[in-house]
Amino acid sequence: MQRSEILDWLRAHRESVRGDPEATLDAAEREARRHAVEAAWLHAKRIADAEVARWKDRSHGSPARQDWAANEFCHELARDMRQLEPHDAVDDESRWIDESTLGAFERDARDQLRDWIREVVGDEEHRVWAEVIRFTDGRARSLVRAGELSSADLNWEITHSYAETAGRLAAILAHDYEERAHPG
């Protein structure tokens, strides 16, 4: 269902929506998109948290340069995340639209709204997931540029293992994803 179709339906059934149909639909769309963005970044955070646990339990193994290990880890995680895109069901529109806004729609309007919200949420999650993948793939490079990961020559005394670097980077990513889920 297109936005124009749901808006036409709301205008034709004014008794089914309290307030201006366009303004109320705009509010519902903003909220659905905001919740979809949050859900996608939190999904990425759960993946990163699982990576922290996975690498924490690993043997430290061989030393590896931090920049190399981080670049490889981020690239591999981004590649794996392509298969882990969230596909949230929109069975309950109250998950995506705040109750105060949802209360402006009568039951018949909510029934019409549900299919449209499903499309809005799906499109927004897909858009954000592509952003998550790009961010993940490039995060190691940005940390190296910021000087947070060493790119010095291999020094056996201070070099971290691949597992240590991967675990540390997964924790950084989990924090980054959390911040993006709840901006401001």
Secondary structure, 3 states (H helix, E strand, C coil): CCHHHHHHHHHHCHHHECCCHHHHHHHHHHHHHHHHHHHHHHHHHHHHHHHHHHHHCCCCCCECCHHHHHHHHHHHHHHHHHHHCCCCCCCCHHHCCCHHHHCCECHHHHHHHHHHHHHHHHHHHHHHHHHHHHHHHHHHHHHHHCCCCCCCCCCCCCCCEHHHHHHHHHHHHHHHHHHHHCCC
